[in-house]
Amino acid sequence: MEQARLVRTVRFQARHHYHNPAWSAEENARVFGLQTDSHAHDWRVVVHVVGPVDPSTGWCCDLGRLDDALGRLLDGWDGGDLNALIPEVAEGVLRPSTENLARWIYRRLEGEVAAPAAVRTVEVHESDALGSAYPAG
């Protein structure tokens, strides 16, 4: 059966900063520079879902279900501080990079799309000039 790719984009503005609690203030400043200060971005999350097109609906996945999952996952992110909103970042286990955020979102969306469709890629962009995709391949 032919496969189609659905691409959903969500935009929001949020703050973040970089800090590794295992490092000294000097080491954090040396590695992260000005990124240790809280700063805002106009973020863009792009989700790619691939699956066969259902002949009765014309869809490869239920967009409402995907949107609901994204809404629950990103709840409070618009206008928020990602360092406080994402538990692993708040605990100091994860840095809020585009790479980590793309992986974090992907892993939580995987089970939210009904088979035979599947989340193929999640992109996270903090600007038009910088973003990441997970998985990379």
HELIX and SHEET records of a PDB file:
HELIX    1   1 ALA A   25  PHE A   32  1                                   8    
HELIX    2   2 GLY A   33  THR A   36  5                                   4    
HELIX    3   3 LEU A   63  LEU A   73  1                                  11    
HELIX    4   4 LEU A   82  LEU A   85  1                                   4    
HELIX    5   5 PRO A   87  ALA A   90  1                                   4    
HELIX    6   6 THR A   98  LEU A  109  1                                  12    
HELIX    7   7 GLU A  110  GLU A  112  5                                   3    
SHEET    1   A 4 GLN A   3  HIS A  16  0                                        
SHEET    2   A 4 HIS A  39  PRO A  52 -1                                        
SHEET    3   A 4 ALA A 118  SER A 127 -1                                        
SHEET    4   A 4 LEU A 130  TYR A 134 -1                                        
END                                                                             
